[in-house]
Structures are given as C-alpha cells and as structure tokens.
C-alpha cells in the first residue's frame, strides 16, 4: 500500500481559498500537507520530498522535464495581485544602478521584476537577495516583497512608491500573469496515476468551494489576523486560481522573455497530467 500523497502547500494567505475546505471540511485523508514558502516548496518538489503541490511558475520553467502541470490550477492575477510588491524610495524607472533587495522567498516574482526592469524600463538595478526584514536598511533603495510580508510592508506605509507587479504586467502585456502552478513529479504520476488524479480532483473541489465562500473565508481569516474582513475579501477577489488558454499565453510570453534574457536554457512547453 502506498503512503499518503505528500502535498505541498504555500504558507501564505493567498492560497486559503484553495486549501481551507481541503484542510477543514472534507473527510478524505489521503494526503500529508507539507507547508513552506514558495522557495521551500520549489526545492521540496525538485528533491522529491513532496510528490505534488504548488510551485513557482519559474520553477516549472527551469525543470519542466521533471514535472507535469495539474490542469486548471494556478495562482494568477488579471491586474493587481496585491502581494507581489516593489517598494522603493524613488520611481521604479529611476532604480538603475541602485541597490534593490529581493525576497529570498521569491522565484516568479523575482524573475518578473527583472523582466519588468530590463524590458519595460530598460534599466538594471543592483540586485541582492535576502530577508525582507532587512528592508528597513537605508542601504536599499527598493525591496521586492511577496506574500504576507508584502501585505505587512504595505500596511506600514514607510515607502514612497509601491508598484504591484501583477498590475504592471497586465498594463504592459494585456494578459494574466501566472505566479504559481500546481504540478506533480513525473515519476510519481507514472507510478501512482490514480492517487494523482484523486488529489487533483480534491484540489479543484476545494478551490471551487473556496471561491464560492470568499466572504465567509474573509471573516474567518480576519478574526485570526486582526485585519478588516472587507480588506481581505478585496485581496482574495484580485486573485485568479484558474489556468485558461489566456493564462497559458501569458505564461509562454513570460518564458520567452526569460529565455531572451538567458534566465532559462530553453522555452519550456506546458505539459499536463492526463487523467
């Protein structure tokens, strides 16, 4: 008998609509949750410590030969994403040659930032990676924060300029931006196709429940976070958890730009798990 599916779960607020029912309401118990930052889960799936779960779109691009995408699941935005934010002391277009701190937890956000800086603004900041806690340092003219850390920095209101990377991409390209995807290791899918299909179905079922219940989820999250429920509802409504042909087109443009910049060795095809 196979062990439970090891399911990767981002530890940020943005995936609550996908995982809440899975964790709290559904009776199935065929999985073991492994939580972490996007960078943690990228490494876990790559090294086989997780069988299936959410990873950065950038991780899929780098190692697509090892993964199969799960259809119709993503963390995307069709405009502002609300939690992938560039904070800066000068206008983003003026950051050429200036020190810019990039969250160590980011992969797709960091890659998108570099694409926007070079392709949209034609500039090259001096990037360094580190904990966002260091963002208070006067040495940095900008900081890229993602997830809950981005929400916290925005609340503090200490930076002159804030650029939402999802909004910048939408204004520039006119398509959704896919920050994260759900993928399964190819070797696991080949060995356990039924378990993979069952987990995919469960994720879609939980996602659909969450989307229909966003006001209640927002109230539940607000109670634990000490944040206004309408603010959290607005945040959740900015996010898109599907993976349509439009999303695929945006993702392929992103991969082409990364290949152009030498960040990817090739332009990866989008290959899916077939149930």
Kinemage of the C-alpha trace (Angstrom):
@kinemage 1
@onewidth
@group {chain A} dominant
@subgroup {mainchain}
@vectorlist {calphas} color= white
{ca unk a 1} P 0.000 0.000 0.000
{ca unk a 2} L 1.401 3.384 -0.998
{ca unk a 3} L 1.883 6.055 1.591
{ca unk a 4} L -0.183 9.218 1.589
{ca unk a 5} L 0.435 11.820 -1.096
{ca unk a 6} L 2.846 14.458 0.195
{ca unk a 7} L 1.075 17.664 -0.820
{ca unk a 8} L 2.958 20.980 -0.934
{ca unk a 9} L 1.055 23.943 0.489
{ca unk a 10} L 2.265 27.566 0.388
{ca unk a 11} L 2.088 29.000 3.904
{ca unk a 12} L 0.711 32.355 2.714
{ca unk a 13} L -2.783 33.795 2.975
{ca unk a 14} L -3.243 33.873 -0.804
{ca unk a 15} L -3.938 30.117 -1.085
{ca unk a 16} L -6.527 29.951 1.719
{ca unk a 17} L -9.423 29.706 -0.794
{ca unk a 18} L -7.835 26.593 -2.305
{ca unk a 19} L -6.873 24.772 0.879
{ca unk a 20} L -9.454 25.725 3.508
{ca unk a 21} L -12.051 23.081 2.614
{ca unk a 22} L -9.319 20.528 1.952
{ca unk a 23} L -7.880 21.036 5.434
{ca unk a 24} L -11.050 21.613 7.439
{ca unk a 25} L -14.167 20.209 5.794
{ca unk a 26} L -13.502 17.271 3.504
{ca unk a 27} L -13.366 13.869 5.103
{ca unk a 28} L -10.720 12.409 2.790
{ca unk a 29} L -7.369 11.783 4.437
{ca unk a 30} L -5.202 10.588 1.580
{ca unk a 31} L -2.574 13.284 1.854
{ca unk a 32} L 0.057 14.744 4.141
{ca unk a 33} L 0.485 18.526 3.997
{ca unk a 34} L 3.981 19.961 3.681
{ca unk a 35} L 3.951 23.743 4.218
{ca unk a 36} L 6.584 26.316 3.327
{ca unk a 37} L 7.439 29.401 1.324
{ca unk a 38} L 7.363 29.178 -2.484
{ca unk a 39} L 11.154 28.765 -2.468
{ca unk a 40} L 10.878 25.959 0.123
{ca unk a 41} L 8.270 24.091 -1.913
{ca unk a 42} L 10.188 24.526 -5.162
{ca unk a 43} L 13.147 22.786 -3.528
{ca unk a 44} L 10.964 20.129 -1.901
{ca unk a 45} L 9.302 19.064 -5.163
{ca unk a 46} L 12.604 19.217 -7.043
{ca unk a 47} L 14.283 16.944 -4.490
{ca unk a 48} L 11.372 14.527 -4.154
{ca unk a 49} L 10.409 15.489 -0.609
{ca unk a 50} L 6.971 16.463 -1.968
{ca unk a 51} L 5.033 14.464 -4.569
{ca unk a 52} L 2.600 17.100 -5.782
{ca unk a 53} L 1.781 20.699 -4.959
{ca unk a 54} L 2.127 24.378 -5.650
{ca unk a 55} L 5.404 25.665 -7.084
{ca unk a 56} L 6.541 28.897 -8.690
{ca unk a 57} L 5.950 29.199 -12.418
{ca unk a 58} L 9.680 29.900 -12.596
{ca unk a 59} L 10.455 26.507 -11.019
{ca unk a 60} L 8.343 24.780 -13.651
{ca unk a 61} L 10.196 26.725 -16.355
{ca unk a 62} L 13.586 25.654 -15.036
{ca unk a 63} L 12.803 21.956 -14.553
{ca unk a 64} L 9.745 21.219 -16.683
{ca unk a 65} L 11.196 17.853 -17.729
{ca unk a 66} L 10.623 16.620 -14.161
{ca unk a 67} L 7.047 17.890 -13.759
{ca unk a 68} L 3.532 17.673 -15.146
{ca unk a 69} L 1.135 20.559 -14.618
{ca unk a 70} L -2.234 19.923 -12.976
{ca unk a 71} L -4.934 21.391 -15.241
{ca unk a 72} L -6.951 24.478 -14.300
{ca unk a 73} L -4.989 25.404 -11.158
{ca unk a 74} L -2.762 28.428 -10.644
{ca unk a 75} L -2.091 31.476 -8.525
{ca unk a 76} L -2.542 34.292 -11.016
{ca unk a 77} L -3.805 37.818 -11.367
{ca unk a 78} L -5.579 39.727 -14.118
{ca unk a 79} L -4.232 43.031 -12.833
{ca unk a 80} L -3.156 43.890 -9.286
{ca unk a 81} L -2.126 40.812 -7.318
{ca unk a 82} L -1.866 42.665 -4.010
{ca unk a 83} L 1.017 40.664 -2.549
{ca unk a 84} L 3.902 40.815 -5.035
{ca unk a 85} L 5.024 44.387 -4.499
{ca unk a 86} L 8.056 46.532 -5.256
{ca unk a 87} L 8.582 49.189 -2.585
{ca unk a 88} L 11.004 51.973 -3.480
{ca unk a 89} L 12.322 55.362 -2.385
{ca unk a 90} L 12.419 56.602 -5.995
{ca unk a 91} L 10.230 55.908 -9.005
{ca unk a 92} L 10.783 52.308 -10.218
{ca unk a 93} L 12.031 53.634 -13.572
{ca unk a 94} L 14.787 55.510 -11.670
{ca unk a 95} L 16.261 52.429 -9.962
{ca unk a 96} L 19.052 51.899 -12.498
{ca unk a 97} L 22.301 51.136 -10.671
{ca unk a 98} L 20.613 51.419 -7.268
{ca unk a 99} L 20.571 48.661 -4.615
{ca unk a 100} L 17.395 46.585 -4.621
{ca unk a 101} L 16.670 43.862 -2.058
{ca unk a 102} L 14.775 40.812 -3.404
{ca unk a 103} L 12.915 38.496 -1.036
{ca unk a 104} L 14.700 35.189 -0.563
{ca unk a 105} L 11.270 33.502 -0.706
{ca unk a 106} L 10.528 34.648 -4.251
{ca unk a 107} L 11.125 32.927 -7.609
{ca unk a 108} L 8.462 34.008 -10.108
{ca unk a 109} L 8.164 37.451 -8.500
{ca unk a 110} L 11.927 37.998 -8.670
{ca unk a 111} L 12.026 36.842 -12.298
{ca unk a 112} L 9.092 39.100 -13.214
{ca unk a 113} L 10.770 42.058 -11.502
{ca unk a 114} L 13.933 41.578 -13.583
{ca unk a 115} L 11.875 41.284 -16.781
{ca unk a 116} L 9.966 44.476 -15.998
{ca unk a 117} L 13.106 46.405 -15.077
{ca unk a 118} L 15.043 45.400 -18.208
{ca unk a 119} L 12.308 45.064 -20.845
{ca unk a 120} L 9.779 47.683 -19.719
{ca unk a 121} L 12.079 50.338 -18.210
{ca unk a 122} L 15.408 49.462 -19.860
{ca unk a 123} L 17.266 49.640 -16.546
{ca unk a 124} L 19.429 47.356 -14.390
{ca unk a 125} L 19.250 47.792 -10.608
{ca unk a 126} L 21.866 46.170 -8.372
{ca unk a 127} L 20.012 43.145 -7.030
{ca unk a 128} L 20.754 41.336 -3.816
{ca unk a 129} L 18.766 38.549 -2.202
{ca unk a 130} L 17.993 38.462 1.489
{ca unk a 131} L 15.320 38.503 4.193
{ca unk a 132} L 12.708 41.214 3.779
{ca unk a 133} L 13.317 42.051 7.448
{ca unk a 134} L 16.459 43.806 6.194
{ca unk a 135} L 14.307 46.188 4.141
{ca unk a 136} L 14.498 48.794 6.890
{ca unk a 137} L 18.147 49.300 5.947
{ca unk a 138} L 18.843 52.690 4.418
{ca unk a 139} L 21.274 50.907 2.081
{ca unk a 140} L 18.439 49.701 -0.155
{ca unk a 141} L 16.505 51.994 -2.478
{ca unk a 142} L 13.941 49.303 -3.135
{ca unk a 143} L 12.667 45.950 -1.929
{ca unk a 144} L 10.627 43.227 -3.592
{ca unk a 145} L 8.348 41.504 -1.059
{ca unk a 146} L 5.867 38.707 -1.653
{ca unk a 147} L 3.021 37.065 0.207
{ca unk a 148} L 2.231 38.029 3.778
{ca unk a 149} L 5.458 40.060 4.082
{ca unk a 150} L 4.311 42.281 1.215
{ca unk a 151} L 0.943 42.818 2.897
{ca unk a 152} L 2.690 43.760 6.152
{ca unk a 153} L 5.098 46.211 4.485
{ca unk a 154} L 2.224 47.872 2.673
{ca unk a 155} L 0.342 48.279 5.942
{ca unk a 156} L 3.354 50.017 7.496
{ca unk a 157} L 3.326 52.638 4.738
{ca unk a 158} L 7.013 53.551 5.084
{ca unk a 159} L 7.908 53.593 1.375
{ca unk a 160} L 7.321 56.451 -1.056
{ca unk a 161} L 6.410 54.285 -4.051
{ca unk a 162} L 4.688 50.910 -4.320
{ca unk a 163} L 4.420 49.035 -7.622
{ca unk a 164} L 2.160 45.997 -7.927
{ca unk a 165} L 3.941 43.636 -10.335
{ca unk a 166} L 0.712 41.958 -11.423
{ca unk a 167} L -0.755 45.313 -12.432
{ca unk a 168} L 2.444 46.317 -14.249
{ca unk a 169} L 2.402 43.087 -16.288
{ca unk a 170} L -1.288 43.440 -17.165
{ca unk a 171} L -0.811 47.040 -18.311
{ca unk a 172} L 2.223 46.064 -20.402
{ca unk a 173} L 1.220 42.687 -21.892
{ca unk a 174} L -2.567 42.707 -21.500
{ca unk a 175} L -2.734 39.119 -20.242
{ca unk a 176} L -2.943 37.424 -16.807
{ca unk a 177} L 0.312 36.750 -15.011
{ca unk a 178} L 0.792 33.255 -13.588
{ca unk a 179} L 2.858 33.402 -10.402
{ca unk a 180} L 2.378 29.803 -9.302
{ca unk a 181} L 1.168 26.493 -10.676
{ca unk a 182} L 0.306 23.076 -9.282
{ca unk a 183} L 2.495 20.280 -10.535
{ca unk a 184} L 3.223 16.627 -9.888
{ca unk a 185} L 6.550 14.908 -10.252
{ca unk a 186} L 6.529 12.855 -13.456
{ca unk a 187} L 7.898 9.797 -11.690
{ca unk a 188} L 5.148 9.967 -9.057
{ca unk a 189} L 2.401 10.454 -11.669
{ca unk a 190} L 3.693 7.441 -13.619
{ca unk a 191} L 3.783 5.250 -10.505
{ca unk a 192} L 0.539 6.489 -8.911
{ca unk a 193} L -1.795 7.944 -11.587
{ca unk a 194} L -4.953 7.172 -9.579
{ca unk a 195} L -3.664 8.946 -6.477
{ca unk a 196} L -2.565 11.908 -8.590
{ca unk a 197} L -5.980 12.132 -10.251
{ca unk a 198} L -7.774 11.888 -6.891
{ca unk a 199} L -5.617 14.648 -5.396
{ca unk a 200} L -6.180 16.869 -8.429
{ca unk a 201} L -9.938 16.372 -8.129
{ca unk a 202} L -9.819 17.177 -4.411
{ca unk a 203} L -7.856 20.395 -5.034
{ca unk a 204} L -10.334 21.539 -7.704
{ca unk a 205} L -13.273 20.700 -5.440
{ca unk a 206} L -11.720 22.627 -2.543
{ca unk a 207} L -10.855 25.576 -4.831
{ca unk a 208} L -14.418 25.787 -6.145
{ca unk a 209} L -15.804 25.674 -2.593
{ca unk a 210} L -13.425 28.426 -1.507
{ca unk a 211} L -14.281 30.745 -4.379
{ca unk a 212} L -17.997 30.406 -3.644
{ca unk a 213} L -17.399 31.139 0.044
{ca unk a 214} L -14.980 34.089 -0.121
{ca unk a 215} L -16.973 36.441 2.179
{ca unk a 216} L -17.115 33.817 4.944
{ca unk a 217} L -13.461 32.856 4.437
{ca unk a 218} L -12.528 36.527 4.688
{ca unk a 219} L -14.350 36.860 8.007
{ca unk a 220} L -12.634 33.743 9.364
{ca unk a 221} L -9.192 34.972 8.235
{ca unk a 222} L -9.842 38.471 9.579
{ca unk a 223} L -10.555 37.122 13.053
{ca unk a 224} L -7.171 35.423 13.164
{ca unk a 225} L -5.161 38.222 11.565
{ca unk a 226} L -6.747 41.279 13.146
{ca unk a 227} L -7.455 42.726 9.691
{ca unk a 228} L -10.793 44.053 8.365
{ca unk a 229} L -12.782 41.367 6.560
{ca unk a 230} L -13.673 43.661 3.601
{ca unk a 231} L -9.945 44.312 3.060
{ca unk a 232} L -9.203 40.580 2.909
{ca unk a 233} L -12.187 39.930 0.642
{ca unk a 234} L -10.906 42.585 -1.764
{ca unk a 235} L -7.483 40.923 -1.693
{ca unk a 236} L -8.871 37.450 -2.448
{ca unk a 237} L -11.014 38.829 -5.269
{ca unk a 238} L -7.898 40.162 -7.001
{ca unk a 239} L -6.519 36.629 -7.294
{ca unk a 240} L -7.296 34.109 -10.018
{ca unk a 241} L -6.970 30.377 -9.359
{ca unk a 242} L -7.665 29.040 -12.865
{ca unk a 243} L -5.344 28.169 -15.759
{ca unk a 244} L -7.118 29.026 -19.007
{ca unk a 245} L -5.711 29.382 -22.555
{ca unk a 246} L -5.327 33.093 -21.783
{ca unk a 247} L -3.188 32.274 -18.749
{ca unk a 248} L -1.148 29.851 -20.851
{ca unk a 249} L -0.498 32.553 -23.433
{ca unk a 250} L 0.740 34.957 -20.745
{ca unk a 251} L 2.922 32.231 -19.249
{ca unk a 252} L 4.502 31.428 -22.611
{ca unk a 253} L 5.283 35.118 -23.204
{ca unk a 254} L 6.929 35.244 -19.776
{ca unk a 255} L 9.011 32.147 -20.541
{ca unk a 256} L 10.051 33.598 -23.905
{ca unk a 257} L 11.226 36.794 -22.209
{ca unk a 258} L 13.195 34.787 -19.638
{ca unk a 259} L 14.807 32.754 -22.422
{ca unk a 260} L 15.720 36.001 -24.204
{ca unk a 261} L 17.406 37.216 -21.011
{ca unk a 262} L 19.310 33.965 -20.540
{ca unk a 263} L 17.374 33.060 -17.385
{ca unk a 264} L 16.063 29.848 -19.000
{ca unk a 265} L 18.068 27.429 -21.126
{ca unk a 266} L 15.050 26.818 -23.379
{ca unk a 267} L 11.405 27.823 -23.700
{ca unk a 268} L 9.511 25.080 -21.852
{ca unk a 269} L 6.332 23.527 -23.247
{ca unk a 270} L 3.292 23.341 -20.995
{ca unk a 271} L 2.811 19.616 -20.369
{ca unk a 272} L -0.117 18.372 -18.324
{ca unk a 273} L -1.024 15.354 -16.251
{ca unk a 274} L -3.573 13.337 -18.208
{ca unk a 275} L -6.207 11.599 -16.116
